[in-house]
Amino acid sequence: MADSGQVVTYLELEQRSNQLAHLFRSLGLNNGDHIAILLE
């Protein structure tokens, strides 16, 4: 995957999404909770 010249592999994307998932869990979010994420 590439965006704005930065290349990200699917493995890196999965690792980053897992980091977010762990962060959200630590903040008390659970399966089924809804959040919004703004990507710029």
PDB file of N, CA, C and O in Angstrom, chain B, residues numbered from 101:
ATOM      1  N   MET B 101       0.846  -1.165   0.000  1.00  0.00           N
ATOM      2  CA  MET B 101       0.000   0.000   0.000  1.00  0.00           C
ATOM      3  C   MET B 101       0.892   1.230   0.000  1.00  0.00           C
ATOM      4  O   MET B 101       1.957   1.239   0.618  1.00  0.00           O
ATOM      5  N   ALA B 102       0.452   2.256  -0.692  1.00  0.00           N
ATOM      6  CA  ALA B 102       1.239   3.484  -0.739  1.00  0.00           C
ATOM      7  C   ALA B 102       0.310   4.686  -0.667  1.00  0.00           C
ATOM      8  O   ALA B 102      -0.774   4.680  -1.251  1.00  0.00           O
ATOM      9  N   ASP B 103       0.731   5.697   0.040  1.00  0.00           N
ATOM     10  CA  ASP B 103      -0.037   6.930   0.146  1.00  0.00           C
ATOM     11  C   ASP B 103       0.944   8.051   0.432  1.00  0.00           C
ATOM     12  O   ASP B 103       1.770   7.936   1.336  1.00  0.00           O
ATOM     13  N   SER B 104       0.864   9.107  -0.310  1.00  0.00           N
ATOM     14  CA  SER B 104       1.735  10.270  -0.108  1.00  0.00           C
ATOM     15  C   SER B 104       3.213   9.891  -0.093  1.00  0.00           C
ATOM     16  O   SER B 104       4.003  10.499   0.630  1.00  0.00           O
ATOM     17  N   GLY B 105       3.588   8.893  -0.885  1.00  0.00           N
ATOM     18  CA  GLY B 105       4.971   8.495  -0.970  1.00  0.00           C
ATOM     19  C   GLY B 105       5.428   7.531   0.106  1.00  0.00           C
ATOM     20  O   GLY B 105       6.537   7.002   0.031  1.00  0.00           O
ATOM     21  N   GLN B 106       4.588   7.291   1.111  1.00  0.00           N
ATOM     22  CA  GLN B 106       4.956   6.358   2.177  1.00  0.00           C
ATOM     23  C   GLN B 106       4.406   4.977   1.830  1.00  0.00           C
ATOM     24  O   GLN B 106       3.210   4.821   1.586  1.00  0.00           O
ATOM     25  N   VAL B 107       5.281   3.986   1.812  1.00  0.00           N
ATOM     26  CA  VAL B 107       4.877   2.618   1.495  1.00  0.00           C
ATOM     27  C   VAL B 107       4.677   1.852   2.795  1.00  0.00           C
ATOM     28  O   VAL B 107       5.526   1.887   3.686  1.00  0.00           O
ATOM     29  N   VAL B 108       3.546   1.159   2.894  1.00  0.00           N
ATOM     30  CA  VAL B 108       3.225   0.359   4.071  1.00  0.00           C
ATOM     31  C   VAL B 108       2.845  -1.032   3.594  1.00  0.00           C
ATOM     32  O   VAL B 108       1.974  -1.181   2.737  1.00  0.00           O
ATOM     33  N   THR B 109       3.490  -2.045   4.143  1.00  0.00           N
ATOM     34  CA  THR B 109       3.132  -3.413   3.775  1.00  0.00           C
ATOM     35  C   THR B 109       1.868  -3.814   4.535  1.00  0.00           C
ATOM     36  O   THR B 109       1.486  -3.173   5.514  1.00  0.00           O
ATOM     37  N   TYR B 110       1.233  -4.881   4.069  1.00  0.00           N
ATOM     38  CA  TYR B 110       0.050  -5.364   4.776  1.00  0.00           C
ATOM     39  C   TYR B 110       0.411  -5.833   6.180  1.00  0.00           C
ATOM     40  O   TYR B 110      -0.404  -5.706   7.095  1.00  0.00           O
ATOM     41  N   LEU B 111       1.601  -6.366   6.370  1.00  0.00           N
ATOM     42  CA  LEU B 111       2.049  -6.774   7.704  1.00  0.00           C
ATOM     43  C   LEU B 111       2.158  -5.563   8.625  1.00  0.00           C
ATOM     44  O   LEU B 111       1.703  -5.608   9.767  1.00  0.00           O
ATOM     45  N   GLU B 112       2.764  -4.476   8.130  1.00  0.00           N
ATOM     46  CA  GLU B 112       2.878  -3.258   8.934  1.00  0.00           C
ATOM     47  C   GLU B 112       1.506  -2.684   9.248  1.00  0.00           C
ATOM     48  O   GLU B 112       1.271  -2.215  10.361  1.00  0.00           O
ATOM     49  N   LEU B 113       0.604  -2.716   8.284  1.00  0.00           N
ATOM     50  CA  LEU B 113      -0.752  -2.221   8.506  1.00  0.00           C
ATOM     51  C   LEU B 113      -1.438  -3.035   9.595  1.00  0.00           C
ATOM     52  O   LEU B 113      -2.101  -2.470  10.465  1.00  0.00           O
ATOM     53  N   GLU B 114      -1.287  -4.352   9.555  1.00  0.00           N
ATOM     54  CA  GLU B 114      -1.884  -5.214  10.580  1.00  0.00           C
ATOM     55  C   GLU B 114      -1.285  -4.929  11.952  1.00  0.00           C
ATOM     56  O   GLU B 114      -2.006  -4.874  12.949  1.00  0.00           O
ATOM     57  N   GLN B 115       0.031  -4.748  12.004  1.00  0.00           N
ATOM     58  CA  GLN B 115       0.687  -4.459  13.281  1.00  0.00           C
ATOM     59  C   GLN B 115       0.208  -3.133  13.856  1.00  0.00           C
ATOM     60  O   GLN B 115      -0.026  -3.027  15.060  1.00  0.00           O
ATOM     61  N   ARG B 116       0.063  -2.136  13.016  1.00  0.00           N
ATOM     62  CA  ARG B 116      -0.403  -0.826  13.488  1.00  0.00           C
ATOM     63  C   ARG B 116      -1.856  -0.886  13.939  1.00  0.00           C
ATOM     64  O   ARG B 116      -2.223  -0.256  14.931  1.00  0.00           O
ATOM     65  N   SER B 117      -2.685  -1.637  13.219  1.00  0.00           N
ATOM     66  CA  SER B 117      -4.089  -1.755  13.626  1.00  0.00           C
ATOM     67  C   SER B 117      -4.201  -2.513  14.944  1.00  0.00           C
ATOM     68  O   SER B 117      -5.073  -2.208  15.758  1.00  0.00           O
ATOM     69  N   ASN B 118      -3.326  -3.500  15.167  1.00  0.00           N
ATOM     70  CA  ASN B 118      -3.316  -4.211  16.447  1.00  0.00           C
ATOM     71  C   ASN B 118      -2.882  -3.294  17.583  1.00  0.00           C
ATOM     72  O   ASN B 118      -3.386  -3.407  18.701  1.00  0.00           O
ATOM     73  N   GLN B 119      -1.948  -2.386  17.302  1.00  0.00           N
ATOM     74  CA  GLN B 119      -1.539  -1.414  18.321  1.00  0.00           C
ATOM     75  C   GLN B 119      -2.722  -0.540  18.714  1.00  0.00           C
ATOM     76  O   GLN B 119      -2.935  -0.269  19.896  1.00  0.00           O
ATOM     77  N   LEU B 120      -3.491  -0.099  17.722  1.00  0.00           N
ATOM     78  CA  LEU B 120      -4.681   0.702  18.019  1.00  0.00           C
ATOM     79  C   LEU B 120      -5.695  -0.098  18.820  1.00  0.00           C
ATOM     80  O   LEU B 120      -6.287   0.419  19.767  1.00  0.00           O
ATOM     81  N   ALA B 121      -5.897  -1.353  18.448  1.00  0.00           N
ATOM     82  CA  ALA B 121      -6.851  -2.204  19.159  1.00  0.00           C
ATOM     83  C   ALA B 121      -6.455  -2.342  20.631  1.00  0.00           C
ATOM     84  O   ALA B 121      -7.309  -2.265  21.514  1.00  0.00           O
ATOM     85  N   HIS B 122      -5.169  -2.545  20.893  1.00  0.00           N
ATOM     86  CA  HIS B 122      -4.705  -2.667  22.278  1.00  0.00           C
ATOM     87  C   HIS B 122      -4.877  -1.344  23.027  1.00  0.00           C
ATOM     88  O   HIS B 122      -5.234  -1.340  24.205  1.00  0.00           O
ATOM     89  N   LEU B 123      -4.627  -0.237  22.354  1.00  0.00           N
ATOM     90  CA  LEU B 123      -4.836   1.068  22.977  1.00  0.00           C
ATOM     91  C   LEU B 123      -6.298   1.255  23.352  1.00  0.00           C
ATOM     92  O   LEU B 123      -6.607   1.666  24.470  1.00  0.00           O
ATOM     93  N   PHE B 124      -7.202   0.953  22.416  1.00  0.00           N
ATOM     94  CA  PHE B 124      -8.630   1.117  22.684  1.00  0.00           C
ATOM     95  C   PHE B 124      -9.081   0.224  23.835  1.00  0.00           C
ATOM     96  O   PHE B 124      -9.886   0.644  24.666  1.00  0.00           O
ATOM     97  N   ARG B 125      -8.566  -1.011  23.891  1.00  0.00           N
ATOM     98  CA  ARG B 125      -8.894  -1.922  25.004  1.00  0.00           C
ATOM     99  C   ARG B 125      -8.430  -1.319  26.324  1.00  0.00           C
ATOM    100  O   ARG B 125      -9.149  -1.370  27.322  1.00  0.00           O
ATOM    101  N   SER B 126      -7.222  -0.745  26.328  1.00  0.00           N
ATOM    102  CA  SER B 126      -6.690  -0.168  27.567  1.00  0.00           C
ATOM    103  C   SER B 126      -7.505   1.041  28.016  1.00  0.00           C
ATOM    104  O   SER B 126      -7.497   1.399  29.194  1.00  0.00           O
ATOM    105  N   LEU B 127      -8.209   1.668  27.073  1.00  0.00           N
ATOM    106  CA  LEU B 127      -9.059   2.814  27.398  1.00  0.00           C
ATOM    107  C   LEU B 127     -10.471   2.395  27.793  1.00  0.00           C
ATOM    108  O   LEU B 127     -11.314   3.240  28.097  1.00  0.00           O
ATOM    109  N   GLY B 128     -10.728   1.075  27.786  1.00  0.00           N
ATOM    110  CA  GLY B 128     -12.025   0.582  28.237  1.00  0.00           C
ATOM    111  C   GLY B 128     -13.022   0.274  27.143  1.00  0.00           C
ATOM    112  O   GLY B 128     -14.175  -0.040  27.436  1.00  0.00           O
ATOM    113  N   LEU B 129     -12.608   0.354  25.883  1.00  0.00           N
ATOM    114  CA  LEU B 129     -13.527   0.020  24.797  1.00  0.00           C
ATOM    115  C   LEU B 129     -13.649  -1.491  24.665  1.00  0.00           C
ATOM    116  O   LEU B 129     -12.706  -2.228  24.953  1.00  0.00           O
ATOM    117  N   ASN B 130     -14.815  -1.945  24.230  1.00  0.00           N
ATOM    118  CA  ASN B 130     -15.086  -3.371  24.083  1.00  0.00           C
ATOM    119  C   ASN B 130     -15.582  -3.677  22.684  1.00  0.00           C
ATOM    120  O   ASN B 130     -15.916  -2.772  21.918  1.00  0.00           O
ATOM    121  N   ASN B 131     -15.630  -4.970  22.353  1.00  0.00           N
ATOM    122  CA  ASN B 131     -16.191  -5.390  21.063  1.00  0.00           C
ATOM    123  C   ASN B 131     -17.598  -4.824  20.932  1.00  0.00           C
ATOM    124  O   ASN B 131     -18.391  -4.874  21.873  1.00  0.00           O
ATOM    125  N   GLY B 132     -17.894  -4.289  19.763  1.00  0.00           N
ATOM    126  CA  GLY B 132     -19.216  -3.727  19.511  1.00  0.00           C
ATOM    127  C   GLY B 132     -19.309  -2.236  19.771  1.00  0.00           C
ATOM    128  O   GLY B 132     -20.260  -1.596  19.322  1.00  0.00           O
ATOM    129  N   ASP B 133     -18.338  -1.659  20.492  1.00  0.00           N
ATOM    130  CA  ASP B 133     -18.327  -0.213  20.705  1.00  0.00           C
ATOM    131  C   ASP B 133     -17.997   0.469  19.380  1.00  0.00           C
ATOM    132  O   ASP B 133     -17.263  -0.077  18.556  1.00  0.00           O
ATOM    133  N   HIS B 134     -18.541   1.656  19.185  1.00  0.00           N
ATOM    134  CA  HIS B 134     -18.311   2.398  17.948  1.00  0.00           C
ATOM    135  C   HIS B 134     -17.393   3.583  18.228  1.00  0.00           C
ATOM    136  O   HIS B 134     -17.532   4.269  19.241  1.00  0.00           O
ATOM    137  N   ILE B 135     -16.460   3.807  17.319  1.00  0.00           N
ATOM    138  CA  ILE B 135     -15.555   4.948  17.418  1.00  0.00           C
ATOM    139  C   ILE B 135     -15.428   5.581  16.032  1.00  0.00           C
ATOM    140  O   ILE B 135     -15.787   4.974  15.023  1.00  0.00           O
ATOM    141  N   ALA B 136     -14.926   6.781  16.002  1.00  0.00           N
ATOM    142  CA  ALA B 136     -14.639   7.452  14.731  1.00  0.00           C
ATOM    143  C   ALA B 136     -13.138   7.740  14.685  1.00  0.00           C
ATOM    144  O   ALA B 136     -12.538   8.141  15.682  1.00  0.00           O
ATOM    145  N   ILE B 137     -12.552   7.529  13.520  1.00  0.00           N
ATOM    146  CA  ILE B 137     -11.126   7.809  13.324  1.00  0.00           C
ATOM    147  C   ILE B 137     -10.988   8.724  12.117  1.00  0.00           C
ATOM    148  O   ILE B 137     -11.506   8.417  11.044  1.00  0.00           O
ATOM    149  N   LEU B 138     -10.303   9.834  12.282  1.00  0.00           N
ATOM    150  CA  LEU B 138     -10.055  10.770  11.194  1.00  0.00           C
ATOM    151  C   LEU B 138      -8.634  10.567  10.701  1.00  0.00           C
ATOM    152  O   LEU B 138      -7.681  10.712  11.466  1.00  0.00           O
ATOM    153  N   LEU B 139      -8.489  10.237   9.446  1.00  0.00           N
ATOM    154  CA  LEU B 139      -7.175  10.072   8.836  1.00  0.00           C
ATOM    155  C   LEU B 139      -6.937  11.220   7.880  1.00  0.00           C
ATOM    156  O   LEU B 139      -7.786  11.521   7.042  1.00  0.00           O
ATOM    157  N   GLU B 140      -5.808  11.851   7.997  1.00  0.00           N
ATOM    158  CA  GLU B 140      -5.487  12.955   7.099  1.00  0.00           C
ATOM    159  C   GLU B 140      -4.308  12.604   6.247  1.00  0.00           C
ATOM    160  O   GLU B 140      -3.881  13.410   5.421  1.00  0.00           O
TER     161      GLU B 140
END
